[in-house]
Amino acid sequence: MFSRLRKIGPGAFVVAAFIGPGTVTTCTLAGANFGFGLLWAIVFATIATIILQEMAARLGVVTQQGLGESLRSIFSDSPAKWPLFLLITLALYMGNAAYEAGNLSGAALGLQAVFASGASVFRWFIVGISAAAGILLWQGAYRHIERILLALVALMALSFISTFAIVRPDIVALFRGMVLPVIPGGALTTVIALIGTTVVPYNLFLHAAAVREKWQGEADLADARADTAISIGLGGIIAILIVSTAAASFFGSGLQITGAGDMATQFEPLFGRFSRYLLGLGFLAAGLSSAITAPLATAHVMTELLGSKGGTSSTLFKAVALSVIVVGAILSLTGVRPLTIIVSAQFANGLLLPIVATFLLYAMNQERILGTHVNSTRANVLGIGVVLVTAGLGTWSILRATGVV
């Protein structure tokens, strides 16, 4: 077990990408508004993430290609090649731009909590964070601060674990919420957002690309699978603790959560007046780290599909990544409430997930690139199950929004 833990790698960065301000915000609002009732969505999302990310990791380890490269190889002679690539690119670019807006807004909320500043400087925080993310990406310097950001995110996660022990939530209600799938009135958007903030579509591309740098072939598959299961399992537990802590602290209290400062009050039993600094720094670190990974993933997708050479140092790669930051910054500066932007971005991810997962499943059944490591019947059944559930929830949401049901 300990030897496995020492080999933890890309899976941890996948978790860092989804334990961002979007997850903290969405989970907090889920607990505050619906108590323990939506914990089953986190359980489902965690299992779904492990299923899909294991496929992405297996694809990267065995083929030594990213998901985008594999799709380019599979569809190289197909007349549907460019329409399909255009669909993937547009869907992911738009989804990641929305996600980026949520990341930047979350990081800015963190600064706002730390400095106890008003709305007047919020936009300047977004501009400053966007500029910082852009400079780090262009210079490749993000690798040097990655571990610092991860450490701050880990500190925030540990704070939720510690606070959970102090607020002593109703354990019976907690377990009931984990195993009984119910959707209370007005909760459908939150359910889809909880899934979208955990099963992040761009992580499927990012994970397949990242495992190549750590593992070089089939002999490393066991380590890659252990890395995926352990890392994502821990991430799911953290998300459950955030919902549970918020449920115990806020549900039924009548408190309206409008910013990071309000969310920080759940830490007060443990950290007192330092709560807003802790959550603020955690939000800033989580937002900035996710604000870097989302553009990276988008650039990986586009350059892999186009067959561009030069990797992460190419001008095209950097230009695509920077454009995602710019579009995300523009969206976050529209004047829409930051919490609305953050939750809406997770909702958009939930709608995008079935499309990306379908392409992943198709790639995982191509014997000519995976050989004996194609999906088993069991893996296909589980993967199709994830696609059907998420597509069904998304369709139901759209039909309700249009007044059909």
Sine and cosine of phi, psi and omega as CSV:
sin_phi,cos_phi,sin_psi,cos_psi,sin_omega,cos_omega
0.00,0.00,-0.75,0.66,-0.03,-1.00
-0.92,0.40,-0.53,0.85,0.04,-1.00
-0.91,0.42,-0.57,0.82,0.07,-1.00
-0.91,0.41,-0.69,0.73,-0.03,-1.00
-0.88,0.47,-0.57,0.82,0.01,-1.00
-0.92,0.38,-0.34,0.94,-0.05,-1.00
-0.98,-0.18,0.18,0.98,0.04,-1.00
-0.86,0.51,0.72,-0.69,-0.06,-1.00
-0.57,-0.82,-0.95,-0.30,-0.08,-1.00
-0.83,0.56,-0.53,0.85,0.01,-1.00
-0.85,0.53,-0.59,0.81,0.01,-1.00
-0.91,0.41,-0.57,0.82,0.01,-1.00
-0.97,0.25,-0.49,0.87,0.12,-0.99
-0.89,0.46,-0.69,0.72,0.02,-1.00
-0.90,0.43,-0.67,0.75,0.02,-1.00
-0.88,0.48,-0.52,0.85,0.01,-1.00
-0.95,0.32,-0.56,0.83,-0.03,-1.00
-0.99,-0.12,-0.30,0.96,0.15,-0.99
-1.00,0.02,0.91,0.42,0.02,-1.00
-0.94,-0.34,-0.20,-0.98,0.00,-1.00
-0.88,0.48,-0.49,0.87,0.03,-1.00
-0.90,0.44,-0.69,0.72,0.01,-1.00
-0.92,0.40,-0.73,0.69,-0.01,-1.00
-0.88,0.48,-0.71,0.71,-0.02,-1.00
-0.91,0.41,-0.77,0.64,-0.05,-1.00
-0.89,0.45,-0.69,0.73,0.02,-1.00
-0.91,0.41,-0.64,0.77,0.02,-1.00
-0.90,0.44,-0.71,0.70,0.02,-1.00
-0.91,0.41,-0.59,0.81,0.04,-1.00
-0.89,0.46,-0.71,0.70,0.01,-1.00
-0.93,0.36,-0.65,0.76,-0.04,-1.00
-0.93,0.37,-0.61,0.79,-0.09,-1.00
-1.00,-0.02,-0.50,0.87,-0.12,-0.99
-0.79,-0.61,0.18,0.98,0.02,-1.00
0.88,0.47,-0.71,-0.70,-0.02,-1.00
-1.00,-0.01,0.05,1.00,-0.18,-0.98
-0.91,0.42,-0.36,0.93,-0.06,-1.00
-0.95,-0.31,0.23,0.97,0.01,-1.00
-0.88,0.47,-0.49,0.87,0.02,-1.00
-0.86,0.51,-0.53,0.85,0.00,-1.00
-0.92,0.40,-0.59,0.80,0.06,-1.00
-0.92,0.38,-0.68,0.74,0.02,-1.00
-0.87,0.49,-0.74,0.68,0.03,-1.00
-0.87,0.49,-0.72,0.69,-0.05,-1.00
-0.89,0.45,-0.62,0.78,0.01,-1.00
-0.91,0.41,-0.71,0.70,0.03,-1.00
-0.89,0.45,-0.67,0.74,0.02,-1.00
-0.88,0.47,-0.64,0.77,0.01,-1.00
-0.90,0.44,-0.69,0.72,0.02,-1.00
-0.88,0.48,-0.68,0.73,-0.01,-1.00
-0.87,0.49,-0.77,0.63,-0.09,-1.00
-0.96,0.26,-0.64,0.77,-0.01,-1.00
-0.94,0.34,-0.49,0.87,0.10,-0.99
-0.89,0.46,-0.63,0.77,0.04,-1.00
-0.90,0.43,-0.71,0.71,0.00,-1.00
-0.88,0.47,-0.67,0.74,0.01,-1.00
-0.91,0.41,-0.67,0.74,0.00,-1.00
-0.89,0.45,-0.65,0.76,0.03,-1.00
-0.88,0.48,-0.72,0.69,-0.03,-1.00
-0.92,0.39,-0.66,0.75,-0.03,-1.00
-0.93,0.37,-0.73,0.68,-0.10,-1.00
-0.96,0.29,-0.71,0.71,-0.08,-1.00
-1.00,-0.01,-0.28,0.96,-0.13,-0.99
0.82,0.57,0.59,0.81,0.06,-1.00
-0.75,-0.67,0.45,-0.90,0.15,-0.99
-0.98,0.22,0.16,-0.99,0.01,-1.00
-0.90,0.45,-0.63,0.77,0.03,-1.00
-0.89,0.46,-0.69,0.72,0.03,-1.00
-0.89,0.47,-0.66,0.75,-0.01,-1.00
-0.90,0.43,-0.67,0.74,0.03,-1.00
-0.91,0.42,-0.61,0.79,0.05,-1.00
-0.89,0.46,-0.64,0.77,0.03,-1.00
-0.92,0.38,-0.68,0.73,-0.04,-1.00
-0.91,0.42,-0.67,0.74,-0.09,-1.00
-0.99,-0.17,0.30,0.95,-0.10,-0.99
-0.84,0.54,-0.58,0.82,-0.05,-1.00
-0.96,-0.29,0.15,0.99,-0.06,-1.00
-1.00,0.03,0.68,-0.73,0.07,-1.00
-0.92,0.40,-0.29,0.96,0.01,-1.00
-1.00,0.05,0.05,1.00,-0.12,-0.99
-0.80,0.60,-0.85,0.53,-0.13,-0.99
-0.95,0.31,-0.64,0.77,0.11,-0.99
-0.85,0.52,-0.65,0.76,0.02,-1.00
-0.91,0.40,-0.69,0.72,0.01,-1.00
-0.90,0.44,-0.62,0.78,0.02,-1.00
-0.90,0.43,-0.65,0.76,0.04,-1.00
-0.88,0.48,-0.74,0.68,-0.01,-1.00
-0.88,0.47,-0.72,0.69,-0.06,-1.00
-0.89,0.45,-0.75,0.66,-0.03,-1.00
-0.90,0.44,-0.70,0.72,-0.03,-1.00
-0.88,0.47,-0.75,0.67,-0.03,-1.00
-0.94,0.35,-0.63,0.78,-0.02,-1.00
-0.90,0.44,-0.73,0.69,-0.01,-1.00
-0.92,0.40,-0.67,0.74,0.02,-1.00
-0.89,0.45,-0.69,0.72,-0.02,-1.00
-0.95,0.32,-0.52,0.85,0.07,-1.00
-0.90,0.43,-0.66,0.75,0.07,-1.00
-0.91,0.42,-0.67,0.74,0.02,-1.00
-0.89,0.46,-0.63,0.77,0.01,-1.00
-0.90,0.44,-0.63,0.78,0.05,-1.00
-0.87,0.50,-0.65,0.76,0.05,-1.00
-0.91,0.41,-0.63,0.77,0.02,-1.00
-0.90,0.43,-0.72,0.69,-0.01,-1.00
-0.91,0.41,-0.66,0.76,0.04,-1.00
-0.90,0.44,-0.64,0.77,0.01,-1.00
-0.91,0.43,-0.69,0.72,0.03,-1.00
-0.89,0.45,-0.64,0.77,0.02,-1.00
-0.92,0.39,-0.60,0.80,0.08,-1.00
-0.87,0.49,-0.61,0.79,0.04,-1.00
-0.87,0.48,-0.73,0.68,0.04,-1.00
-0.89,0.45,-0.62,0.78,0.00,-1.00
-0.89,0.46,-0.61,0.79,0.03,-1.00
-0.94,0.35,-0.66,0.75,-0.02,-1.00
-0.89,0.46,-0.70,0.72,-0.08,-1.00
-1.00,-0.08,0.00,1.00,-0.01,-1.00
0.76,0.65,0.68,0.73,-0.06,-1.00
-1.00,-0.05,0.26,-0.97,-0.01,-1.00
-1.00,0.01,-0.06,-1.00,-0.04,-1.00
-0.92,0.38,-0.35,0.94,-0.10,-1.00
-0.90,0.45,-0.51,0.86,-0.03,-1.00
-0.98,-0.19,-0.01,1.00,-0.06,-1.00
-0.86,0.52,-0.68,0.74,-0.02,-1.00
-0.91,0.42,-0.56,0.83,0.03,-1.00
-0.93,0.37,-0.55,0.83,0.09,-1.00
-0.88,0.48,-0.70,0.72,0.00,-1.00
-0.88,0.47,-0.70,0.71,0.01,-1.00
-0.88,0.47,-0.70,0.71,-0.01,-1.00
-0.91,0.42,-0.68,0.73,0.01,-1.00
-0.92,0.38,-0.64,0.77,0.04,-1.00
-0.87,0.49,-0.69,0.73,0.01,-1.00
-0.90,0.44,-0.68,0.74,0.01,-1.00
-0.89,0.46,-0.72,0.70,0.02,-1.00
-0.88,0.47,-0.66,0.75,0.00,-1.00
-0.90,0.44,-0.69,0.72,0.01,-1.00
-0.90,0.43,-0.70,0.72,0.00,-1.00
-0.88,0.48,-0.66,0.75,0.00,-1.00
-0.93,0.37,-0.70,0.71,-0.06,-1.00
-0.90,0.44,-0.63,0.77,-0.04,-1.00
-1.00,0.04,-0.13,0.99,-0.05,-1.00
0.96,0.29,0.24,0.97,-0.08,-1.00
-0.98,0.18,-0.14,0.99,-0.04,-1.00
-0.87,0.49,-0.43,0.90,0.00,-1.00
-0.90,0.43,-0.47,0.88,-0.05,-1.00
-0.97,0.22,-0.45,0.89,-0.03,-1.00
-0.97,-0.25,-0.04,1.00,-0.07,-1.00
-0.83,0.56,-0.71,0.70,-0.06,-1.00
-0.94,0.34,-0.54,0.84,0.06,-1.00
-0.91,0.42,-0.71,0.70,0.01,-1.00
-0.89,0.46,-0.68,0.73,0.01,-1.00
-0.88,0.47,-0.61,0.79,0.01,-1.00
-0.90,0.43,-0.65,0.76,0.02,-1.00
-0.92,0.39,-0.64,0.77,0.06,-1.00
-0.89,0.45,-0.66,0.75,0.02,-1.00
-0.89,0.45,-0.60,0.80,0.03,-1.00
-0.90,0.45,-0.67,0.74,0.03,-1.00
-0.90,0.44,-0.66,0.75,0.01,-1.00
-0.89,0.46,-0.68,0.74,0.04,-1.00
-0.89,0.45,-0.53,0.85,0.02,-1.00
-0.92,0.40,-0.62,0.79,0.06,-1.00
-0.91,0.41,-0.65,0.76,0.02,-1.00
-0.88,0.47,-0.71,0.70,-0.02,-1.00
-0.92,0.40,-0.68,0.74,-0.01,-1.00
-0.92,0.40,-0.59,0.80,0.04,-1.00
-0.82,0.57,-0.67,0.74,-0.02,-1.00
-0.92,0.38,-0.49,0.87,-0.06,-1.00
-0.99,0.12,-0.66,0.75,-0.07,-1.00
-0.97,0.26,-0.27,0.96,0.09,-1.00
0.76,0.65,0.94,0.33,0.01,-1.00
-0.92,0.40,0.29,-0.96,0.02,-1.00
-0.93,0.37,0.96,-0.27,-0.10,-1.00
-0.90,0.43,-0.60,0.80,0.02,-1.00
-0.90,0.45,-0.73,0.69,0.02,-1.00
-0.90,0.44,-0.59,0.81,0.01,-1.00
-0.87,0.49,-0.78,0.63,-0.02,-1.00
-0.93,0.37,-0.56,0.83,0.07,-1.00
-0.89,0.47,-0.68,0.73,0.01,-1.00
-0.91,0.42,-0.47,0.88,-0.01,-1.00
-0.97,0.24,-0.46,0.89,-0.13,-0.99
-0.93,-0.37,-0.24,0.97,-0.03,-1.00
-0.96,-0.30,0.97,-0.24,-0.01,-1.00
-0.98,0.22,0.98,-0.18,0.07,-1.00
-0.80,-0.60,0.49,-0.87,0.04,-1.00
-0.84,-0.54,0.99,-0.14,0.01,-1.00
-0.88,0.47,0.28,-0.96,0.04,-1.00
-0.83,0.56,0.76,-0.65,0.01,-1.00
0.99,0.17,0.11,0.99,-0.09,-1.00
-0.99,-0.17,-0.09,1.00,-0.12,-0.99
-0.87,0.49,-0.70,0.71,0.02,-1.00
-0.87,0.50,-0.65,0.76,0.01,-1.00
-0.92,0.40,-0.63,0.78,0.04,-1.00
-0.87,0.49,-0.74,0.67,0.00,-1.00
-0.91,0.42,-0.62,0.79,0.03,-1.00
-0.91,0.42,-0.64,0.77,0.04,-1.00
-0.88,0.47,-0.65,0.76,0.04,-1.00
-0.94,0.35,-0.69,0.73,-0.04,-1.00
-0.92,0.39,-0.45,0.89,0.00,-1.00
-0.99,0.11,-0.22,0.97,0.00,-1.00
-0.97,-0.23,-0.79,0.62,0.04,-1.00
-1.00,0.01,0.98,0.21,-0.11,-0.99
-0.98,0.20,0.89,-0.46,-0.08,-1.00
-0.81,0.58,-0.66,0.75,-0.07,-1.00
-0.93,0.37,-0.37,0.93,0.03,-1.00
-0.89,0.45,-0.44,0.90,0.02,-1.00
-0.90,0.43,-0.62,0.79,0.06,-1.00
-0.97,0.26,-0.69,0.72,-0.06,-1.00
-0.91,0.42,-0.65,0.76,-0.04,-1.00
-0.91,0.41,-0.72,0.69,0.00,-1.00
-0.87,0.49,-0.60,0.80,0.02,-1.00
-0.96,0.27,-0.59,0.81,-0.10,-1.00
-0.96,0.28,-0.57,0.82,-0.08,-1.00
-0.91,0.41,-0.38,0.92,-0.01,-1.00
-0.90,0.43,-0.48,0.88,-0.04,-1.00
-0.98,0.21,-0.33,0.95,-0.04,-1.00
-0.96,-0.28,-0.60,0.80,-0.06,-1.00
-0.83,-0.56,0.63,-0.78,-0.17,-0.99
-0.94,-0.35,0.02,1.00,0.00,-1.00
0.06,-1.00,-0.12,-0.99,-0.10,-0.99
-0.84,0.55,-0.53,0.85,-0.04,-1.00
-0.89,0.46,-0.34,0.94,-0.04,-1.00
-0.99,-0.13,0.10,0.99,-0.07,-1.00
-0.87,0.50,-0.66,0.75,-0.03,-1.00
-0.87,0.49,-0.67,0.74,0.02,-1.00
-0.91,0.41,-0.65,0.76,0.00,-1.00
-0.90,0.44,-0.65,0.76,0.01,-1.00
-0.92,0.38,-0.67,0.74,0.01,-1.00
-0.90,0.45,-0.67,0.74,0.04,-1.00
-0.84,0.54,-0.71,0.71,-0.02,-1.00
-0.91,0.42,-0.77,0.64,-0.08,-1.00
-0.91,0.42,-0.71,0.70,-0.05,-1.00
-0.92,0.39,-0.75,0.66,-0.06,-1.00
-0.89,0.46,-0.77,0.64,-0.07,-1.00
-0.94,0.33,-0.58,0.82,0.08,-1.00
-0.86,0.52,-0.70,0.72,0.04,-1.00
-0.91,0.43,-0.63,0.78,0.05,-1.00
-0.88,0.47,-0.65,0.76,0.04,-1.00
-0.90,0.44,-0.63,0.77,0.03,-1.00
-0.89,0.46,-0.67,0.74,0.02,-1.00
-0.88,0.48,-0.68,0.73,0.01,-1.00
-0.88,0.47,-0.66,0.75,0.04,-1.00
-0.88,0.47,-0.66,0.76,0.00,-1.00
-0.92,0.40,-0.59,0.81,0.02,-1.00
-0.90,0.43,-0.73,0.68,0.03,-1.00
-0.86,0.50,-0.71,0.70,-0.07,-1.00
-0.91,0.41,-0.67,0.75,0.03,-1.00
-0.89,0.45,-0.68,0.73,0.03,-1.00
-0.91,0.41,-0.62,0.78,0.01,-1.00
-0.89,0.46,-0.69,0.72,-0.01,-1.00
-0.94,0.34,-0.51,0.86,-0.09,-1.00
-1.00,0.02,-0.59,0.81,-0.20,-0.98
-0.89,-0.45,-0.53,0.85,-0.16,-0.99
-0.86,0.50,0.81,-0.59,0.02,-1.00
0.99,0.13,-0.01,1.00,-0.04,-1.00
-1.00,0.09,-0.32,0.95,-0.04,-1.00
0.99,0.12,0.01,1.00,0.00,-1.00
-0.96,0.29,0.77,-0.64,0.07,-1.00
-1.00,-0.03,0.83,-0.56,-0.01,-1.00
-1.00,-0.05,0.90,-0.43,-0.05,-1.00
-0.88,-0.47,-0.14,0.99,-0.03,-1.00
-0.20,-0.98,-0.01,-1.00,-0.04,-1.00
-0.90,0.44,-0.52,0.85,0.02,-1.00
-0.88,0.47,-0.63,0.78,0.04,-1.00
-0.92,0.39,-0.65,0.76,0.01,-1.00
-0.91,0.42,-0.52,0.85,-0.05,-1.00
-0.92,0.38,-0.32,0.95,-0.05,-1.00
-0.90,0.44,-0.37,0.93,0.03,-1.00
-0.94,0.34,-0.28,0.96,0.05,-1.00
-1.00,0.05,-0.19,0.98,-0.14,-0.99
-0.86,0.51,-0.54,0.84,0.05,-1.00
-0.86,0.50,-0.40,0.91,-0.06,-1.00
-0.96,-0.28,-0.64,0.77,-0.15,-0.99
-0.90,-0.44,-0.07,1.00,0.06,-1.00
0.84,0.55,-0.73,-0.69,-0.09,-1.00
-0.94,0.34,-0.19,0.98,0.04,-1.00
-0.99,0.10,-0.02,1.00,-0.09,-1.00
-0.85,0.52,-0.71,0.70,-0.06,-1.00
-0.92,0.39,-0.50,0.87,0.05,-1.00
-0.94,0.35,-0.65,0.76,-0.01,-1.00
-0.90,0.44,-0.79,0.61,-0.02,-1.00
-0.92,0.38,-0.60,0.80,0.01,-1.00
-0.88,0.48,-0.74,0.67,0.03,-1.00
-0.91,0.41,-0.61,0.79,0.06,-1.00
-0.89,0.45,-0.68,0.73,0.04,-1.00
-0.89,0.45,-0.69,0.73,0.00,-1.00
-0.88,0.48,-0.74,0.68,-0.02,-1.00
-0.91,0.41,-0.70,0.71,-0.01,-1.00
-0.91,0.42,-0.66,0.75,0.01,-1.00
-0.91,0.41,-0.69,0.73,-0.03,-1.00
-0.93,0.37,-0.66,0.75,0.01,-1.00
-0.90,0.43,-0.66,0.75,0.04,-1.00
-0.95,0.31,-0.51,0.86,0.04,-1.00
-0.92,0.38,-0.33,0.94,0.07,-1.00
-1.00,-0.01,-0.67,0.75,-0.08,-1.00
-0.94,0.33,-0.58,0.81,-0.01,-1.00
-0.89,0.46,-0.76,0.65,0.08,-1.00
-0.89,0.45,-0.60,0.80,0.05,-1.00
-0.86,0.51,-0.72,0.69,-0.02,-1.00
-0.89,0.46,-0.69,0.72,0.01,-1.00
-0.88,0.48,-0.68,0.73,0.02,-1.00
-0.91,0.42,-0.63,0.78,0.07,-1.00
-0.85,0.52,-0.72,0.69,-0.05,-1.00
-0.87,0.49,-0.79,0.62,-0.11,-0.99
-0.92,0.38,-0.67,0.74,-0.01,-1.00
-0.94,0.33,-0.55,0.83,0.05,-1.00
-0.93,0.37,-0.69,0.73,0.00,-1.00
-0.91,0.41,-0.57,0.82,-0.01,-1.00
-1.00,0.10,-0.15,0.99,-0.02,-1.00
0.95,0.32,0.45,0.89,-0.03,-1.00
-0.94,0.33,0.65,-0.76,0.03,-1.00
-0.99,-0.10,0.26,-0.97,0.07,-1.00
0.97,-0.26,-0.21,0.98,0.08,-1.00
0.88,0.48,-0.54,-0.84,-0.09,-1.00
-0.95,0.32,-0.21,0.98,-0.01,-1.00
-1.00,-0.05,-0.07,1.00,-0.03,-1.00
-0.95,0.31,0.45,-0.89,0.00,-1.00
-0.90,0.43,-0.63,0.78,0.01,-1.00
-0.88,0.47,-0.70,0.71,0.01,-1.00
-0.85,0.53,-0.75,0.66,-0.03,-1.00
-0.92,0.39,-0.61,0.79,-0.02,-1.00
-0.91,0.41,-0.67,0.74,0.03,-1.00
-0.89,0.46,-0.72,0.69,-0.01,-1.00
-0.87,0.50,-0.71,0.71,0.00,-1.00
-0.90,0.43,-0.60,0.80,-0.02,-1.00
-0.90,0.43,-0.57,0.82,0.04,-1.00
-0.91,0.42,-0.66,0.75,0.04,-1.00
-0.89,0.46,-0.69,0.73,-0.03,-1.00
-0.89,0.45,-0.75,0.66,-0.01,-1.00
-0.90,0.44,-0.67,0.75,0.04,-1.00
-0.88,0.48,-0.65,0.76,0.01,-1.00
-0.90,0.43,-0.67,0.75,0.02,-1.00
-0.88,0.47,-0.70,0.72,0.01,-1.00
-0.89,0.45,-0.62,0.78,-0.04,-1.00
-0.97,0.24,-0.23,0.97,0.01,-1.00
-0.99,-0.13,0.16,0.99,-0.07,-1.00
-0.95,0.32,-0.25,0.97,-0.04,-1.00
0.99,-0.13,-0.07,1.00,0.07,-1.00
-0.94,0.35,0.57,-0.82,-0.01,-1.00
-0.81,0.58,0.73,-0.68,-0.04,-1.00
-0.81,0.59,-0.67,0.74,-0.01,-1.00
-0.91,0.41,-0.54,0.84,0.05,-1.00
-0.92,0.39,-0.67,0.75,0.04,-1.00
-0.88,0.47,-0.71,0.70,-0.07,-1.00
-0.89,0.46,-0.76,0.65,-0.03,-1.00
-0.93,0.37,-0.61,0.79,0.02,-1.00
-0.90,0.44,-0.58,0.82,0.03,-1.00
-0.91,0.41,-0.65,0.76,0.04,-1.00
-0.92,0.39,-0.59,0.81,0.05,-1.00
-0.89,0.46,-0.69,0.72,0.02,-1.00
-0.88,0.47,-0.63,0.78,0.06,-1.00
-0.87,0.49,-0.65,0.76,0.01,-1.00
-0.89,0.46,-0.60,0.80,0.04,-1.00
-0.95,0.31,-0.54,0.84,-0.03,-1.00
-0.97,0.23,-0.46,0.89,-0.12,-0.99
-0.80,0.61,-0.75,0.66,-0.05,-1.00
-0.85,0.52,-0.55,0.84,0.00,-1.00
-0.91,0.41,-0.78,0.63,-0.03,-1.00
-0.91,0.42,-0.67,0.74,-0.01,-1.00
-0.89,0.45,-0.57,0.82,0.03,-1.00
-0.90,0.44,-0.68,0.73,0.04,-1.00
-0.91,0.42,-0.62,0.78,0.04,-1.00
-0.89,0.46,-0.72,0.70,0.01,-1.00
-0.87,0.49,-0.65,0.76,0.03,-1.00
-0.88,0.47,-0.71,0.71,0.00,-1.00
-0.90,0.44,-0.59,0.80,-0.07,-1.00
-0.96,0.28,-0.07,1.00,0.04,-1.00
-0.93,-0.36,0.26,0.97,0.00,-1.00
-0.99,-0.10,0.98,-0.20,-0.07,-1.00
-0.90,0.44,-0.47,0.88,-0.07,-1.00
-0.94,0.34,-0.30,0.95,0.07,-1.00
-0.94,-0.34,-0.40,0.91,-0.06,-1.00
-0.94,-0.33,-0.22,0.98,0.01,-1.00
0.86,0.51,-0.79,-0.61,-0.04,-1.00
-0.98,0.21,-0.06,1.00,-0.05,-1.00
-0.99,-0.14,0.32,0.95,0.11,-0.99
-0.91,0.42,0.25,-0.97,0.00,-1.00
-0.86,0.51,0.65,-0.76,0.17,-0.99
-0.98,0.21,0.18,-0.98,0.05,-1.00
-0.85,0.52,-0.66,0.75,0.00,-1.00
-0.88,0.48,-0.71,0.70,-0.01,-1.00
-0.89,0.45,-0.64,0.77,0.02,-1.00
-0.91,0.41,-0.67,0.74,0.01,-1.00
-0.88,0.48,-0.70,0.71,0.02,-1.00
-0.90,0.43,-0.70,0.72,0.00,-1.00
-0.90,0.44,-0.69,0.72,0.03,-1.00
-0.90,0.43,-0.60,0.80,0.05,-1.00
-0.86,0.50,-0.68,0.73,0.03,-1.00
-0.88,0.47,-0.70,0.71,0.00,-1.00
-0.88,0.47,-0.71,0.70,-0.05,-1.00
-0.91,0.42,-0.68,0.73,-0.01,-1.00
-0.90,0.43,-0.74,0.67,-0.04,-1.00
-0.93,0.37,-0.63,0.78,0.04,-1.00
-0.91,0.41,-0.63,0.78,0.02,-1.00
-0.90,0.44,-0.70,0.72,0.03,-1.00
-0.90,0.44,-0.68,0.74,0.01,-1.00
-0.90,0.44,-0.69,0.73,0.02,-1.00
-0.90,0.44,-0.69,0.73,0.03,-1.00
-0.86,0.51,-0.67,0.74,0.00,-1.00
-0.89,0.45,-0.69,0.72,-0.01,-1.00
-0.91,0.42,-0.67,0.74,0.00,-1.00
-0.90,0.44,-0.61,0.79,0.04,-1.00
-0.93,0.37,-0.63,0.77,-0.02,-1.00
-0.91,0.41,-0.53,0.85,-0.02,-1.00
-1.00,-0.01,0.00,1.00,0.06,-1.00
0.99,0.16,0.20,0.98,-0.02,-1.00
-0.95,0.30,-0.62,0.79,0.02,-1.00
-0.85,-0.53,0.00,0.00,0.00,0.00
